Structures are given as structure tokens and as C-alpha cells.
Amino acid sequence: MLLRLTDRGLYCEAGDFYIDPWQPVDRAVITHAHGDHARWGSRHYLASAEGRRVLRTRLGTDASIQTVDYGEPLHLNDVRVSLHPAGHILGSAQIRIERAGEVWVASGDYKTDPDPTCSPFEVVPCHTFITESTFGLPIYRWRPQSEVFAEIREWWSANARAERASIIYAYALGKAQRVLAGLLDADIGPIYTHGAVERLTRDYRDSGIALPPTQHASEMPRGHDFAGSLIIAPPSAAGSTWLRRFGTASPAFASGWMQIRGARRRRAVDRGFVLSDHVDWPALLATIEATRAEHVWVTHGFREPVVRWLLEHGIDALSVASHWEGEEEIESPAAGEEIVA
């Protein structure tokens, strides 16, 4: 096998590297900069050039980071390694490894829907495909994102007419910028951000991603009127004293988890917008088929239902547990990372 599971994560012995290790290692090949995949403390990191800025922000100035363009091959010992777009967030990559004609692909997190904030997903044929299953149940089927963004605009406009602020909780890296991109030409009111969102949004702009103007909410003077504005904040800001400055406000949450009845109530928000940066059930199965993989490892999420479906349809599949299971983990900052509101 080209990869095996260890107490530090997926390890390629022939190349002497780990993919998204759970603990510090000498060489880590990183699929993307979310905290459940890019852990602080490894001696050396390899990642995509597209995600260089956000990964540097997450790992800090002292981290040793090497980047390569998508599709650019390099050799680690006698293993050929290349990174290919995963379509999840800016810089997200699938890791393709090849040795003696055998090809494995570790997908990390991925989505196949178009997204102007990152390179589109690329199918990479392989013998063994390691897939996430964050939303690996038939109930998860995403509506066209154009409809979701239209709903966000209508909600924001209604709040503006009522002279109240609109707050969207969205993961600081990836989801927040995708929401912003979906509102690029909206002319409803000013947009403000939490500090964690603003910092990463600057990284996106510096990487060439077109986003509407934003202002750091905490830099506004005391007593500033936020009525009619949109505020984008990470879920960790919910219930915090930071929210008091906005006065009367309507909160919402943008996530694939809003597909589940009761999720909006548990989050104590007025609206739940179903917007995910992961594949839904049909896209998950279609992607596995498109890779033509003979073997599939399923990780990160609803592993057992996906494995059962694959086995029932004649595809060799294995459930592989991870220390990090699903989207809820990604808001945790990296070690030593300061989050300023």
C-alpha cells in the first residue's frame, strides 16, 4: 500500500511524508489550510501555491512552507507527488501519489460546484481514492447556489428596510469569502467583518480573488450605526459581547448543516442558508465513479453509510477513522494563533 494509517495520520513510507498529519511530523503534505487538516508544529510543509497566503496566516511566519502549482510534479524519494484542485476553498488540493504505476489520490475536503473563490475541482483517475464523507447521507442534496444567494440578498434587503443589521455566521476561512463573492454586485448596504474574517479576506484579495469592499467592524467608532449593514462573523462569535455593538440585528447561519430540521433552532438564528463547501450525496457518488478507483477509503463524516452503499454496488470500500470528524472542527485556531474580534 502506498499509504497507511498511523497514530500521526496517513503516512507514505516510500516517500517518508504524511498527508494532513494530526501531530507534528518532519514532512507534511497539506490539502488545505483548515485547522483539521493543517496542524501547527511540523518541520516542513508542502502545499498548493494558490493557498500560500492563507496557509501562512494559519501556520505563522516561522513555518517552513514549500508550495507548488497545481499539476506540477515533484519526487519525494521515489514517489511522484502532484497537487490538483479540490474546489473546497482557496488553495485546496487533492494529493496524487504514484509509485511503480500505482496511483492513490487523497482528496482532502472537496466540492464540485463552481466557486469563484477557488480553482474548480478536477477529477484525478486513480487506483485508490480517499474521499471525505462530511455530508455522506442521501438527505444532503444542495440546491443551486444562485437560489441561496438570492435568498441572502432578499433577507438582507428586508432587514435594511426595517432598519436593522444582518449578521451571517460563516466559517472564517472559505465560507465567509464565498458568501462575500456571492454578494459582489449587491447594492444594499455596507459590509463589516469580524477580525478573523477580515484577516483571511485580505489574503483572498491578495491572491487575486474579487470580493466586495469590507470594513473591520471593531475599527468603527463607538456608537456607529450599523442599521442596514451586513456583518460576517465566525460561528464562535455567536452569543459573545462583541455582538452588542450592532444593536437590533437579525442573525443567520450559512452552512450545509442548515439542511437538517432543527439546526437553525439549535443555533438560535432567524435564518439558515444551506450553503456548503463539501460535496452532497449525489456529487460524492458521482465523483467516486468518475475516478474509476478500484478501492475507496472513506473518512471525515458519515463513513459507514457511504461504505455500505459502495459495497452494495460492487466497489471495494473501507472506513478510515480520523482524529477530526467534520466541518465543526475547522473554527478552532491553530496553536498560538490569535483571533482578534
N, C-alpha and C positions, 0 to 999 in steps of 0.2 A: 504493500500500500504506500502511496506517496505521502499520505497524511495519516497521523494517528492522534487520538485524543489523550492528552496528558493532564496532570494537575495544574499546568500552566496554560492549557488551551491546545489548539490544533498545532501540531508540530510536524515539520518536514525534516526528517532526519538526513536525507540525502543532501538537502540544501542548507541544513542547520539554521532554520529560521522558524518562527511562529507566525501564525496569522491571527490578528486581533487577540493577543495573549491576555489572560486575566491577571497575570502578575508580571513584574519586571523581568525582562529577558535580555540577552545580548543583541539579538536582531529581531525586530518586529515588523512584519508587513501588514499595513493598516488598510482596511477597506474604506473607512471614513472617520470623521472627527467626532462623532457622538461618543459620549462618555462610556457607553457599554461596549465600545469597540476600540477606542484609542485611550488606553490607560497610561497614566503618567509613570515614569521611572525606568523605562527600558533604555539600554545603552545607545541603540541606534534604531531609527525608524525609516521605513520605505513607504511612500505613498504617492498618490497622483499629483501632478503639477497643478491641476485645476484647483485642488483643495489646499494648496500650500498655505495660504494666509489663514484660513480658519483653523487648520491643524496647528499652526504656530501659536495662534491665540489660545487654543485649548491646552497645549502642552508646555508653553512657556518659551522664553528666549534661550534658555540653556539646552533645550533638547536638540539632539543631533538628528536632523531630518534630511533625507535624500528624496528627491521627487523625480518622477519620470512622466513623460507624456503618455496618454492612452495609446496602447498598442506597441509601445517601444519595448523591445525585449532586452533583458539582461540575464546574465548567468550567475547563479549563486551555487558555487561548486559545479556539479554537472546537471543542475536543474535549470531549465529555461523558464523564466518568470516574466509575465507581462500583465498589465493592468488594463481593464476595459470598463467602459461606463456602466454604472448600475442604476442611474436615474433616480436615486433616492434623495440626495442633497448635493450641494456643490462639492465636487471632488470625490464623490462616492465611486467606488471601484469594485469590480469583480476581480479576483486574483486567479489568473490562469497559470498553472504549473504543468510542465511537461518534462518527462524523462523516459528515454528509450521508447518513444512512441506512445506512451500512456499519458493521457491528459485529464487533469482534475480542474474543476472550477469552484472556488469558494465565493459565493455571490455576496456575502455580507447582507445588508438590507437593500431592497431594490423595489422599484416600481416601473411599470411600462407605459403609464400615461405620460403625455407630453408635459413638459415643465420648463418655462423659460429661465429658471434659475440654475439649471444644471444641464450637462450633456445628456442626451437621451439614451435609454437602456439599449444595450447591444447583446443580442443572442450570441453566446460563445459555445459552439459544439464541443462536447467532451464525453469521456467515458464515465466519469463520476461527477455528479453535480451536488454541491452542498447548498441547500436552499433554506431561507428563513421561512417561518410559518406564523408570523405575528398575527395575521388575520386569516388563519387557515381553517375556516369553517364556512359552510355554504351560505350562512346568513350574511356574510360580508360581501356585498356587491355594490361597487361605487357608482353613483350617478355621474353624468357628465360634469366636469368641474366648472364649466361655463354656467351651469344652473346654480351651483353652490355660490360662485362669486356674485351672481345676480341677486341671490338671497341676501348675501352680506351687504351689498350696496343698498338694497331696499330697507333692511333693518337699520343701517347707519343713517339713511335719509330720514326715516321715520323718527329716530331718536333726535336728530338735528332739528327737525320741525318742532319737536316737543321740548327743545332747549335743554337736552341732557346729553351727557357724554356717552360714548360707546366704548366698551372695553372688550377686547378679544384676547383670551388666553390662548397662546400658541407656543410651542416649544421654541426656545430662543435661537436654536441653530436649525435652519432648514424650513420649518413650518412657518415661522414668523416672516421670513423673506418671501416665501411662496405666497402668503396672504398679501404682502405688500405688492408683489408683482401682479397679482390679480386685480389690484386696485390702481394700477399705474395711471390710468386716464380718468379716474374718478374725480369729480369736482364738487365735493360735498362739504369738506371742511379740512382743517389741518390734521396731521397725523403726528402723534407723540409716541415715544417708546420708553420702555424700561431700560436701565443701563445695560443689562445683559443682552438685550435685543439690539440696542444701538451699536454696541461694540462689534458684534458679528455682522450687522448690516453694513457697517463701514467696510468690513472685509469683503463682503459680496460686491459692493460698489467698486472697490479697488481691484477686484477680479474681473471687472467689466460687465457686471450684471446690472441691467436697467431697473431701477426702483424709484418710486415717488419720493419726494423730499420728506424727511422726518426730523423731529426735534427731540432731544433728550428731555423727558418730562421733568426730571428733577432739576434741570437748569432754569426752569421758568420761575419768575419771581413769586413770592408768597402772595396769595390772593388772586393769582392768574385765573381767568375764566376759561374753563375747558369745555363749556357747553357747545355741543355740535361737533366736537372733535372725535377722532378715533384714537384710542390708546391700545398699543400692542404690548402685552406683558407675558412673561413665562407663567405657567401654572403655579409655580411656587409663590407668586405674588398674591394669590387669592387669599383673602382674609387678613392681609397684612395692613399695618398702619399706613404704608405707602399709598394706599388707595384713597385715603381721606381727602387728599388734595383735589380730587376730581369732582367732589360734590355729588349731585344726583347723577347716577350713571346706570346704564344697562349692561350687565356682563354677559359674555358669550364664550363658548369654547369651540375651537376648531380642531377636530381630531376624528380619526376613524372610529374611535370608541363611542362617538355620539350615535352610531348606528344602533346601539343597544338601548332598548327601552329602559328607562330609569337612570341612565348615565348622566343626563342633564340634571335630574333631581339630586343625585349624589354630589354633583359638582356645584350645586346651588347657583345655577346660571339661568338667565332668561331664555337663551337660545343655544342650541347645539348645532354646529355646522359640520357635516360629515365630509371631512377633507383629510385624506391620509397620504403619507409619503411611502406607503407599502403597497404591494400587490393585493388585490382582493382575491377571492376564491377562484373565479374563472381565469384571471390573469396568472395566478400561481400555477394552475394545472397546465395552461397553455404554454407557459414558459418552460416548464419541465419537459413537456413533449417536444418543444422546439429545439432543446439542447441535444436531443437524441441520446441522452445519457442512459447507460445500461444499469447504473447504480445511482441511487439518490439518498443522500443523508439529509435528514430534516431536523432543523434546530430552531431556537428562538420563537417560542409561541405555542400554538396548538399542534404539537408534533404528532401525537398519536392518531388523531383523525386523518391527517394527511397521509401518514404511513399506511394506515389501514386502507384508505382509498387506493393508494398506489399498488399495494399488494393485491388487492382485489382485481385490479386491472392489469396484472401481469408485469408490474415494474418492481424490481428488487429495491427495497427501501429499508432504511434504518433510522430509528430515533436517536438523536445525539443531544444529550443534555448540555446546557451552557450554564455558567455562573450567572449570566444575565439573561433574563427572560422577558423580552418585550419592550414596548415603547415607553412604559412608565419609568424605566431606569435612566433615560437619557438626560434628564434635567439635573442630575447630580453633577456638581462641578468636579473637575479634576483636582487631584491633590495639590494644595497650595494655591488654587485659583480663587481670586477674589471676585465676588459678584457685587457690583455697586448698583444700587437702585437708581 
